[in-house]
Amino acid sequence: MSVKKKKREKDTKNNNLKKNIVGALELPKAVALNLPLVSLVGHEELNVENYKGIIEYTDERIRLKTTAGILKVEGRKMLLGQITSESVCVTGTILKVEFMV
């Protein structure tokens, strides 16, 4: 068995264990597992917490790096509003939100 395959299996087991513990203790998954929390307000505002970085930013497409994969947002006249190390706000006309894993 290759080293990469063994590491993937170990990571999968660790992730499953974390998920089971979080479920048993009824903890918020976004916080305990460092997952992104995505909130859409109508089609005019998108808030993303627990993002890792900005990959692409245009007025029609924004891609954010998260622990769950790349979050791609498409729309028109989009702007990055409030940006902190933990969260980002996208405003404009939001047409599509998609995770790319």
QUICOR-V947175 format. One record per pair of residues at least 12 apart in sequence whose ideal C-beta (glycine too) atoms are under 6 Angstrom apart, sorted by the first residue. I is the first residue (numbers start at 1). J is the second residue. D is the distance in Angstrom with one decimal. If there is no record, write none. Layout:
i & j & d
I & J & D
I & J & D
This chain:
i & j & d
34 & 50 & 5.9
34 & 67 & 5.3
35 & 68 & 5.7
36 & 48 & 5.8
36 & 50 & 4.8
36 & 51 & 6.0
36 & 66 & 4.1
36 & 68 & 5.6
37 & 49 & 4.2
43 & 94 & 5.0
45 & 91 & 5.4
46 & 90 & 4.3
46 & 94 & 5.5
47 & 89 & 5.2
48 & 64 & 6.0
48 & 88 & 5.3
49 & 87 & 4.5
51 & 64 & 4.8
51 & 66 & 5.3
51 & 88 & 5.7
52 & 65 & 4.3
52 & 66 & 5.9
53 & 65 & 4.5
59 & 77 & 5.6
59 & 78 & 5.5
61 & 74 & 5.4
62 & 90 & 5.9
69 & 99 & 5.1
69 & 100 & 5.6
69 & 101 & 3.9
70 & 100 & 4.3
71 & 99 & 5.8
72 & 98 & 4.8
72 & 100 & 5.7
73 & 90 & 5.8
73 & 97 & 5.4
74 & 95 & 5.3
74 & 96 & 4.2
75 & 92 & 5.2
75 & 93 & 4.9
75 & 94 & 4.4
75 & 95 & 4.6
76 & 93 & 4.4
77 & 92 & 4.5
78 & 90 & 5.7
78 & 92 & 3.5
79 & 91 & 5.2
79 & 92 & 5.8
